[in-house]
Amino acid sequence: MKVFRTLAFALVTMALMLAACAPAATPAPTTAPAATQAPAATQAPAATAASTQAPTGLTCSQPIKIGLITDLSGSLAIYGVMIPRSFMLGMEYATGAAGSAGQVFDFKKTQENDFKLDNCEIQVFVRDDASNPDTTTTAANELIDVEKVNILVGTVSSAATATLQGIALQNKIPLIVAPAAANDITGSGFNEYTFRVSRNNYQDAMNECLALTKQYKTFVQIAPDYAFGRGSAAAFRDACTLDGGTFVADDIFAPTNTTDFTPYMDQIAKSGAQAYIVTWAGSGFVALVQAAKDQGVTGKMELGATFIDNKLMPTFFANAIGTTAGILYHYSAPKNPINDFLIAQDKARYGTMPDLFDADGMNAALMAIAAIKKTNGDVSGDALVKAMEGLSFDGPKGKIDIRPEDHVAIQDMYILKLVNLTDPNANFYQYVDTTRPEPPCLLPESMKDRCGTLPYGSLSGK
């Protein structure tokens, strides 16, 4: 049975893994590994070999300060731990040398890492918000009022990111969003100081529906009843319909704290759909899958979803070898020197292959440095906003284009075939295709003019 899963979830019970070893330096890689063969790097290439850009000669009278907020202890920490390690590697790649924290960034030992870009010192401060908006507020205010940061980066939870957006706007400090995915971030919640390197719900749906609609024609879907879930449901309905699919029932929304999915699975079982699409964030997914089995949904129809992070894949896709589905990033798919660097360094320094959101963390750092270079070191809010709108830069997923209309990050995504779940380097896939989804402009009606010629509100613009 082929199974597709679209999940933006983290399990509270999953153990967090970060190896803290720093082997001796060797030259940086220059070629990408084959999609079915993971690299066998055991040593970290020399930091000074990482940068491929000529010095710009920047001189700063004061240090430039970046505040990074992520989840290192909360319900989404399994994702949050990916961001600091990859952000620091991005800073190193862009500046040409490791920071003051050394080869491995360990949040338990230090919350600051300093880099040099020509004659400019760049200080990075890391804070844990545990995906709690109240904690996000406290962390952001401390970074702004005490550390005097010029740029904010974060966070994992879409709800916490919405809080962070408001604080960034109030203080006129640019925010680079990574890895939160809710459409509202650059949609109904848009403000001129918010930019994203993470994908949004629509990009997930557009990528996945290309694969789903080749297998199935009728769908029903269930999602959590909050912004992320409703945004995802709207995006899947739009994208899969345009790709030839039909939704045979209204979308089902369940409270985020649901533990008994029996009535919802009963609705799905009676829908007559060939496949049911699930968006869920949190440990409730286990109860959802169990209810699907109990109500006879499993076996009657397929579960449509994207591939997930390396650690959870063996648990939830154990019976899905041979499945073809979408994924926002897997280290085996892109072929470029920046991704090579990320692969080698994550393996050598942290004892893990890059995971689902490592590209987002690295891209956030590369975007920040690209903007600083573009302004020639001017980190005033107005200068950075102007520089970031329409900015293009290269990252581990290839070229990233920041759309000036709504600050959405246009980026490559991937369709892969699951071929195993036992590879020790999480090299689970065979490459199938690369997509570059361009979602509709979702700005509020009052800002519609900013959308210009982009489809507004939906992929069809209707």
ZADOSE-523487 format. One line per 10 residues: number of its first residue (from 1); their letters; for each residue x, y, z of C-alpha. Coordinates in nm, 4 decimals. Layout:
BEGIN
NUM	A	X,Y,Z; ...
This chain:
BEGIN
1	MKVFRTLAFA	0.0000,0.0000,0.0000; 0.1381,0.3361,-0.0971; 0.1127,0.5950,0.1759; 0.1524,0.9710,0.1517; 0.1790,1.1809,0.4674; 0.1775,1.5559,0.4981; 0.2942,1.6430,0.8427; 0.4141,1.9551,1.0141; 0.4402,1.7999,1.3538; 0.6813,1.7230,1.6324
11	LVTMALMLAA	0.6424,1.4560,1.9006; 0.7009,1.5724,2.2562; 0.8375,1.2325,2.3429; 1.1088,1.2300,2.0780; 1.4618,1.2599,2.2129; 1.6652,1.5559,2.0874; 2.0035,1.4693,1.9387; 2.2996,1.7001,1.8963; 2.6491,1.5536,1.8928; 2.9149,1.7906,2.0210
21	CAPAATPAPT	3.2412,1.6786,1.8666; 3.4747,1.8894,1.6555; 3.7173,1.6834,1.4460; 4.0263,1.8274,1.2842; 3.9896,2.0393,0.9706; 4.0181,1.9065,0.6141; 3.9381,2.0756,0.2788; 3.5741,2.1649,0.2021; 3.3861,1.9372,-0.0418; 3.3330,2.0529,-0.3985
31	TAPAATQAPA	3.0909,1.7947,-0.5387; 2.7543,1.6674,-0.4196; 2.7034,1.3012,-0.3308; 2.4826,1.0818,-0.5442; 2.1189,1.0762,-0.4368; 2.1458,0.7155,-0.3220; 2.4850,0.7386,-0.1540; 2.5435,0.9515,0.1546; 2.8806,1.1176,0.2125; 3.1222,0.9528,0.4516
41	ATQAPAATAA	3.2703,1.2738,0.5924; 3.4343,1.2321,0.9302; 3.6283,1.5555,0.9554; 3.5310,1.9206,0.9294; 3.6768,2.1046,0.6307; 3.8749,2.4165,0.7075; 3.6465,2.7084,0.7790; 3.8622,2.9445,0.5780; 3.7936,2.7418,0.2634; 3.4170,2.7816,0.2940
51	STQAPTGLTC	3.3565,3.1258,0.1495; 3.3345,3.1591,-0.2279; 3.2731,3.5352,-0.2343; 3.5385,3.8053,-0.2560; 3.5771,4.0370,0.0467; 3.3630,4.3484,0.0303; 3.5792,4.5643,0.2547; 3.2998,4.6436,0.5008; 3.3921,4.8521,0.8026; 3.1567,4.8946,1.0980
61	SQPIKIGLIT	3.1968,5.1374,1.3857; 2.9851,4.9071,1.6063; 2.9150,4.5338,1.6004; 2.6169,4.4184,1.3942; 2.3843,4.2095,1.6105; 2.1498,3.9265,1.5142; 1.8985,3.7682,1.7541; 1.8003,3.4067,1.6776; 1.4936,3.2610,1.8521; 1.4082,2.8914,1.8231
71	DLSGSLAIYG	1.2521,2.6051,2.0185; 1.5145,2.4049,2.2076; 1.3006,2.2687,2.4908; 0.9344,2.2742,2.3871; 0.6939,2.0657,2.1810; 0.8672,2.1517,1.8519; 1.2251,2.1194,1.9751; 1.2885,1.8236,1.7433; 1.2749,2.0838,1.4651; 1.4125,2.3779,1.6600
81	VMIPRSFMLG	1.7513,2.2171,1.7239; 1.8173,2.2129,1.3494; 1.8172,2.5918,1.3242; 2.1124,2.7074,1.5411; 2.3579,2.4532,1.4003; 2.2711,2.5308,1.0393; 2.2517,2.9073,1.1003; 2.6040,2.9058,1.2441; 2.7285,2.7019,0.9482; 2.5661,2.9561,0.7185
91	MEYATGAAGS	2.7418,3.2395,0.8994; 3.0701,3.0534,0.8691; 3.0199,2.9850,0.4994; 2.9387,3.3509,0.4311; 3.2162,3.5026,0.6440; 3.4885,3.2467,0.5763; 3.5661,3.1399,0.9337; 3.4075,2.9754,1.2375; 3.2705,3.1981,1.5107; 3.3889,3.2526,1.8648
101	AGQVFDFKKT	3.1943,2.9467,1.9857; 3.4253,2.7232,1.7840; 3.3512,2.4412,1.5428; 3.0356,2.3290,1.7273; 2.7687,2.5592,1.8657; 2.6390,2.4220,2.1972; 2.3533,2.6257,2.3423; 2.4121,2.4766,2.6872; 2.7620,2.6237,2.6924; 2.7046,2.9602,2.5273
111	QENDFKLDNC	2.4241,3.1652,2.3788; 2.6494,3.3924,2.1737; 2.8674,3.3389,1.8682; 3.0732,3.6197,1.7117; 3.1905,3.6351,1.3490; 3.3965,3.8757,1.1376; 3.2890,4.0006,0.7965; 3.5859,4.1990,0.6680; 3.6219,4.4689,0.9342; 3.2732,4.4213,1.0766
121	EIQVFVRDDA	3.2054,4.2153,1.3884; 2.8744,4.0281,1.3734; 2.7362,3.8984,1.7021; 2.4705,3.6264,1.7059; 2.2596,3.5787,2.0197; 2.0465,3.2629,2.0546; 1.7355,3.2292,2.2717; 1.4956,2.9402,2.3423; 1.1231,3.0221,2.3300; 0.9943,2.6627,2.3734
131	SNPDTTTTAA	0.7279,2.7492,2.1099; 0.5461,2.9542,2.3736; 0.4370,3.2990,2.2447; 0.4755,3.4499,2.5909; 0.8334,3.3250,2.6094; 0.8886,3.4500,2.2554; 0.7819,3.7956,2.3701; 1.0205,3.7894,2.6647; 1.3102,3.6658,2.4520; 1.2497,3.9159,2.1725
141	NELIDVEKVN	1.2197,4.2115,2.4092; 1.5420,4.1129,2.5837; 1.7242,4.0813,2.2524; 1.5983,4.4216,2.1420; 1.6192,4.6189,2.4677; 1.9318,4.4656,2.6205; 2.1375,4.3237,2.3324; 2.0226,4.5924,2.0844; 1.9918,4.3484,1.7919; 1.9574,4.4796,1.4365
151	ILVGTVSSAA	1.8012,4.1665,1.2824; 1.5721,3.8991,1.4281; 1.5511,3.5382,1.3067; 1.2890,3.2778,1.4052; 1.0931,3.0877,1.5079; 0.9523,2.7321,1.4845; 0.5905,2.7726,1.5940; 0.3709,2.9737,1.3575; 0.1775,3.1143,1.6544; 0.4998,3.2263,1.8223
161	TATLQGIALQ	0.6178,3.3704,1.4916; 0.3015,3.5806,1.4661; 0.3914,3.7290,1.8050; 0.7474,3.7903,1.6899; 0.6203,3.9682,1.3793; 0.4349,4.2239,1.5852; 0.7385,4.2942,1.8017; 0.9616,4.3311,1.4952; 0.7196,4.5786,1.3397; 0.6826,4.7801,1.6584
171	NKIPLIVAPA	1.0590,4.8163,1.6848; 1.1229,4.8494,1.3077; 1.3640,4.5542,1.3089; 1.3628,4.3132,1.0121; 1.2557,3.9583,1.0928; 1.3744,3.6609,0.8855; 1.1282,3.3764,0.9429; 1.2695,3.0235,0.9709; 1.1197,2.7628,0.9743; 0.7499,2.8485,1.0467
181	AANDITGSGF	0.5207,2.7709,0.7509; 0.1779,2.9296,0.8092; 0.0446,3.1259,0.5118; -0.0606,3.4101,0.7417; 0.3001,3.5076,0.8161; 0.3343,3.6619,0.4718; -0.0410,3.6751,0.4150; -0.3008,3.8206,0.6478; -0.0304,3.8915,0.9093; 0.2083,4.0559,0.6649
191	NEYTFRVSRN	0.4095,4.3608,0.7613; 0.6957,4.5263,0.5750; 0.9548,4.4119,0.8315; 0.8729,4.0394,0.7968; 1.0562,3.8222,0.5429; 1.0768,3.4470,0.5175; 1.3267,3.1889,0.3988; 1.0923,2.9061,0.5011; 0.8263,2.7838,0.2609; 0.4563,2.8434,0.3272
201	NYQDAMNECL	0.1575,2.6081,0.3332; 0.0870,2.6725,-0.0326; 0.4333,2.5708,-0.1459; 0.4011,2.2440,0.0475; 0.0622,2.1762,-0.1115; 0.1658,2.2685,-0.4654; 0.4675,2.0391,-0.4454; 0.2767,1.7490,-0.2910; -0.0325,1.7708,-0.5100; 0.1789,1.7108,-0.8191
211	ALTKQYKTFV	0.2559,1.3683,-0.6737; -0.0815,1.2980,-0.5095; -0.3023,1.3635,-0.8123; -0.1022,1.1198,-1.0239; -0.2225,0.8439,-0.7910; -0.5668,0.9523,-0.6689; -0.8522,1.1671,-0.7952; -1.0857,1.2147,-0.4965; -0.9883,1.3548,-0.1581; -1.1061,1.4545,0.1866
221	QIAPDYAFGR	-0.8876,1.6245,0.4466; -0.8541,1.6881,0.8177; -0.6471,1.9611,0.9829; -0.6106,2.1333,1.3213; -0.8438,2.4240,1.3838; -0.5983,2.7150,1.3884; -0.4118,2.9311,1.1382; -0.1566,2.6727,1.0285; -0.4152,2.3986,0.9799; -0.6722,2.6147,0.8022
231	GSAAAFRDAC	-0.4061,2.7625,0.5794; -0.2798,2.4178,0.4871; -0.6309,2.2900,0.4128; -0.7068,2.5868,0.1881; -0.3789,2.5416,0.0039; -0.4288,2.1681,-0.0546; -0.7839,2.2178,-0.1760; -0.6699,2.4841,-0.4204; -0.3548,2.3095,-0.5443; -0.4941,1.9571,-0.5758
241	TLDGGTFVAD	-0.8112,2.0839,-0.7476; -0.6069,2.2693,-1.0089; -0.4051,1.9503,-1.0623; -0.7243,1.7568,-1.1409; -0.8321,1.6303,-0.7998; -1.1794,1.6574,-0.6471; -1.2662,1.7072,-0.2797; -1.5793,1.5064,-0.2088; -1.6551,1.6523,0.1359; -1.6045,1.9674,0.3371
251	DIFAPTNTTD	-1.2698,2.0043,0.5106; -1.2704,1.8672,0.8649; -1.1175,2.0768,1.1434; -1.0482,1.9374,1.4899; -0.9287,2.1213,1.8023; -0.5516,2.1122,1.8478; -0.5865,1.9258,2.1788; -0.8000,1.6453,2.0325; -0.7175,1.3000,2.1704; -1.0191,1.1055,2.0389
261	FTPYMDQIAK	-1.0438,1.1240,1.6589; -1.3189,0.8626,1.6306; -1.5980,1.0974,1.5108; -1.3664,1.2623,1.2589; -1.2480,0.9306,1.1172; -1.6111,0.8220,1.0907; -1.6750,1.1239,0.8642; -1.3694,1.0409,0.6563; -1.4720,0.6741,0.6229; -1.8148,0.7761,0.4925
271	SGAQAYIVTW	-1.6795,1.0329,0.2451; -1.6039,0.7861,-0.0324; -1.2707,0.9531,-0.1110; -0.9759,0.7572,-0.2467; -0.7295,0.9366,-0.0190; -0.7429,1.1507,0.2923; -0.4986,1.4342,0.3437; -0.3785,1.5025,0.6963; -0.2149,1.8161,0.8311; -0.1322,1.7920,1.1990
281	AGSGFVALVQ	0.1217,1.9473,1.4325; 0.1802,1.7687,1.7595; 0.1665,1.4284,1.9227; -0.2081,1.3968,1.8490; -0.1106,1.2439,1.5172; -0.0537,0.9103,1.6912; -0.4138,0.9080,1.8165; -0.5341,1.0156,1.4716; -0.3645,0.7218,1.3005; -0.4972,0.4812,1.5639
291	AAKDQGVTGK	-0.8516,0.6095,1.5135; -0.8119,0.5637,1.1386; -0.7290,0.1975,1.1975; -1.0125,0.1501,1.4470; -1.2722,0.3076,1.2158; -1.1615,0.1083,0.9144; -1.0189,0.4041,0.7249; -0.6785,0.2390,0.6973; -0.7058,-0.0160,0.4191; -1.0026,0.1604,0.2586
301	MELGATFIDN	-0.8248,0.4752,0.1477; -0.4740,0.6106,0.1326; -0.3182,0.8700,0.3599; -0.1830,1.1626,0.1604; 0.1124,1.3550,0.2988; 0.4651,1.4823,0.2435; 0.7755,1.3076,0.3705; 0.8964,1.4316,0.7081; 1.2163,1.4602,0.9109; 1.4853,1.1919,0.9134
311	KLMPTFFANA	1.4265,1.0809,1.2722; 1.0516,1.0197,1.2393; 1.0505,0.8697,0.8900; 1.1255,0.5115,1.0058; 0.8442,0.5305,1.2607; 0.5656,0.6616,1.0405; 0.6601,0.5329,0.6970; 0.7662,0.1815,0.7978; 0.5192,0.0207,0.5550; 0.5557,0.2738,0.2755
321	IGTTAGILYH	0.8659,0.1672,0.0820; 0.8098,0.2569,-0.2828; 0.6004,0.5648,-0.2063; 0.6596,0.8809,-0.4086; 0.5847,1.2077,-0.2293; 0.6959,1.5664,-0.1849; 0.9380,1.7089,0.0696; 1.0587,2.0634,0.1308; 1.4256,1.9544,0.1672; 1.6316,1.6406,0.1932
331	YSAPKNPIND	2.0074,1.6656,0.1814; 2.0358,1.4132,-0.1055; 1.8306,1.6180,-0.3529; 2.0147,1.9493,-0.4229; 2.3482,1.9392,-0.6039; 2.5589,2.2482,-0.5289; 2.8710,2.3438,-0.3265; 2.6753,2.5110,-0.0450; 2.4701,2.1980,0.0163; 2.7918,1.9932,-0.0004
341	FLIAQDKARY	2.9361,2.2115,0.2752; 2.6236,2.1731,0.4911; 2.6247,1.7946,0.4486; 2.9923,1.7553,0.5367; 2.9821,1.9881,0.8372; 2.6611,1.8533,0.9940; 2.8008,1.5014,0.9667; 3.1498,1.5844,1.0894; 3.0639,1.8246,1.3699; 2.7184,1.7203,1.4890
351	GTMPDLFDAD	2.7166,1.3525,1.3970; 2.4004,1.3850,1.1888; 2.3007,1.4439,0.8299; 2.1201,1.7712,0.7509; 1.7534,1.7310,0.8346; 1.4254,1.8840,0.7206; 1.4924,2.2435,0.8336; 1.8719,2.2668,0.8159; 1.8449,2.4436,0.4808; 1.6135,2.7052,0.6347
361	GMNAALMAIA	1.8585,2.7816,0.9131; 2.1523,2.8140,0.6755; 1.9475,3.0250,0.4333; 1.8518,3.2648,0.7131; 2.2195,3.3342,0.7818; 2.3055,3.3669,0.4134; 2.0165,3.6092,0.3647; 2.1230,3.8233,0.6596; 2.4804,3.8484,0.5308; 2.3639,3.9170,0.1744
371	AIKKTNGDVS	2.1473,4.2041,0.3018; 2.4281,4.3477,0.5165; 2.6607,4.3432,0.2165; 2.3962,4.5043,-0.0040; 2.3545,4.7957,0.2395; 2.7325,4.8236,0.2824; 2.6896,4.7670,0.6545; 2.3928,5.0006,0.7100; 2.1690,4.8031,0.9494; 1.8955,5.0595,0.9973
381	GDALVKAMEG	1.5531,4.9049,0.9566; 1.4660,5.1057,0.6464; 1.7946,5.0181,0.4718; 1.7641,4.6458,0.5465; 1.3989,4.6277,0.4376; 1.4862,4.7923,0.1088; 1.7775,4.5517,0.0597; 1.5771,4.2399,0.1453; 1.2847,4.3118,-0.0863; 1.3661,4.1377,-0.4132
391	LSFDGPKGKI	1.6911,3.9957,-0.2748; 1.8312,3.6854,-0.4450; 2.1039,3.4670,-0.2985; 2.2333,3.1119,-0.3265; 2.1795,2.8557,-0.0507; 2.1792,2.4791,0.0003; 1.8561,2.4530,-0.2016; 1.9978,2.6629,-0.4821; 1.8757,3.0124,-0.5637; 1.6356,3.1810,-0.3212
401	DIRPEDHVAI	1.4298,3.4752,-0.4498; 1.2587,3.6977,-0.1937; 0.9432,3.8123,-0.3689; 0.9167,4.1905,-0.3242; 0.5367,4.1934,-0.3282; 0.4816,3.9803,-0.0166; 0.8307,3.8675,0.0995; 0.7601,3.5000,0.0187; 1.0759,3.2953,-0.0508; 1.0547,3.1305,-0.3925
411	QDMYILKLVN	1.2653,2.8162,-0.3659; 1.3166,2.4650,-0.4970; 1.1253,2.1760,-0.3424; 1.1502,1.8071,-0.4207; 0.9583,1.4950,-0.5144; 1.1346,1.1768,-0.4026; 1.0739,0.8032,-0.3963; 1.1185,0.6215,-0.0653; 1.3530,0.3267,-0.1250; 1.4635,0.2294,0.2272
421	LTDPNANFYQ	1.4397,0.3322,0.5925; 1.7507,0.1635,0.7252; 2.0384,0.3655,0.5841; 2.2540,0.4867,0.8782; 2.2937,0.8265,0.7091; 1.9180,0.8653,0.6520; 1.9755,0.8334,0.2775; 1.6229,0.7030,0.2244; 1.5264,0.8338,-0.1182; 1.5677,0.8156,-0.4910
431	YVDTTRPEPP	1.5440,1.1536,-0.6596; 1.2397,1.2036,-0.8856; 1.1936,1.5740,-0.9583; 1.2513,1.9329,-0.8475; 0.9667,2.1850,-0.8372; 0.9709,2.5596,-0.7742; 0.6209,2.6483,-0.6494; 0.5058,3.0085,-0.6860; 0.2120,3.0528,-0.4488; -0.0580,3.3181,-0.4815
441	CLLPESMKDR	-0.0317,3.6537,-0.3078; -0.2305,3.6286,0.0174; -0.2012,3.9839,0.1489; -0.5073,4.1355,0.3172; -0.7518,4.3245,0.0965; -0.6168,4.6580,0.2163; -0.2742,4.5670,0.0722; -0.3940,4.3998,-0.2464; -0.2279,4.6626,-0.4660; 0.1126,4.5339,-0.3489
451	CGTLPYGSLS	0.0397,4.2027,-0.5215; 0.0639,4.3594,-0.8655; 0.0148,4.0957,-1.1343; 0.0443,3.7957,-0.8992; -0.2626,3.5697,-0.8636; -0.4449,3.7039,-0.5598; -0.6054,3.4864,-0.2934; -0.5743,3.1570,-0.4803; -0.3671,2.9987,-0.7538; -0.6340,3.0869,-1.0095
461	GK	-0.6774,3.4366,-0.8728; -1.0495,3.3688,-0.8264
